[in-house]
Amino acid sequence: MYRRHFLQLLSALPPAYLFPQGLCPERVADSALTGFKSLDNLTGGFIPGSINIIAGRPSMGKTAVAIALVDFMLVQQKGTVAVFSLESSRDHYLKRLLAHRTAVPLRDLTRGQLNETELKRVTRSTQEITDASLFVDDRPGITPSEIRSKTLQLHKTTPLDLVVIDYFQLLQTAGETKLDAIESTWRKLHAIAKETSAAFVVLFQLDRYTELRGDRHPRLDDLRRTLFNTALPQTTADTVMFLYRDSYYDLNVDNSKAEIIVARSTSGVAGVVNIHWDFKTERLS
C-alpha cells in the first residue's frame, strides 16, 4: 500500500519545473548559503553572479553537497533554483533530494518500501518541493548555449538565485583542442552567471592524480591537471571546494566522516570543514 502511495507522490511532482502561480518576486536571497554553518562562516556563502566549484573523485559526495545547497536555498531561503543534472535522471535526482530532506534511506525510496511514518515525511517533503521554485533539466550532453537559453528563459519568469551544473565534464563542448573547449565553456558559464546575477555552482570530477600521492587530499593542482593543465577555472572561480572521505580508500575508516576543503574563496578564507556523512541517505550534515 505504501509503495502505491509513494509512486502517486512521485507522479505529483512537476514534470520539469514549477514556479508557484502569480509568484514573481524580486531576488529573495542576497547570498546562497550552504546550510553548513562552519562552511558559511568561512566563505560567506555564494554571492549573486559568482561562479563556484565543487570538485572531487567519484563517490566523494559532490552531488550530495550540491543537493544540500539546493534544499537549503529552496526551503530555508525561499529562492529559485535551476539544476542541470547531466549524470542522473530527473527522477533519481528528486529521489536523492527527498532522501536528504526526509532522512529516509535512498534504497527504500527507490523501491517504495516505506513505513507509515516515513510515508508521512515523504508526503510532506514532496509537497514542499512541489511548492518550491525548482527546475531540473536532465538532458545529457547539454551545451553552454542551451544552458544560457534556458536560464535566461527561467530568469524572465522568476529571478534565479542558484544554478547547479552536475557535472562540467559531461557538458557538450566545442573547440580546436580540448584545452580550448574547456576554457571556452568556462568563460561562457562565467558570463551567464554575471548576466543572470545567479550564483553558479559547477561540479567537477577529478582524475586519479590525487591517488598517486601518499596524501590523497585533493589540491588546486589536481583540478588543473584534470583540465588538461588549464588553470583558468581555479583562478577565476569565486570559490573552489573539494570533497574528501578517507573511507573511500580505507574500508576500516569510519565512513560517516567527510571533509569539505575550501581551497579558494575570494569573499572568505580557506580552511577545512568536517561534516557527517550518512551513507544510507547520502545526507551530509
Number of C-alpha atoms within 10 A of each C-alpha: 10 14 17 10 14 22 14 12 16 16 11 12 17 15 12 11 17 17 18 13 7 7 10 13 10 10 16 15 19 15 19 25 23 22 18 18 14 15 23 16 12 17 23 19 22 25 22 21 21 24 27 25 23 24 29 26 21 15 13 21 25 24 24 19 20 21 25 20 20 27 24 19 26 21 17 12 18 16 26 27 27 25 23 22 23 20 16 16 15 20 16 14 18 18 21 24 25 25 23 23 23 21 17 23 22 22 14 16 22 17 11 17 17 21 12 10 9 18 21 14 16 24 18 16 19 23 13 14 20 17 17 21 22 24 21 22 18 19 14 15 14 17 16 20 15 11 20 18 13 13 23 17 12 19 18 11 13 20 22 28 29 31 24 24 24 24 21 18 16 17 19 16 20 15 12 7 8 13 14 15 15 22 17 17 21 21 16 15 19 20 16 24 23 16 13 22 19 30 28 31 25 23 23 23 22 20 15 14 16 19 13 8 10 7 8 15 17 22 18 16 15 18 25 17 16 16 21 12 12 17 15 15 21 19 13 17 20 22 25 27 26 28 23 23 24 18 15 16 10 10 9 9 12 13 16 16 17 23 20 22 22 23 17 23 20 14 14 17 15 18 16 16 17 15 17 14 21 17 14 13 22 22 25 19 14
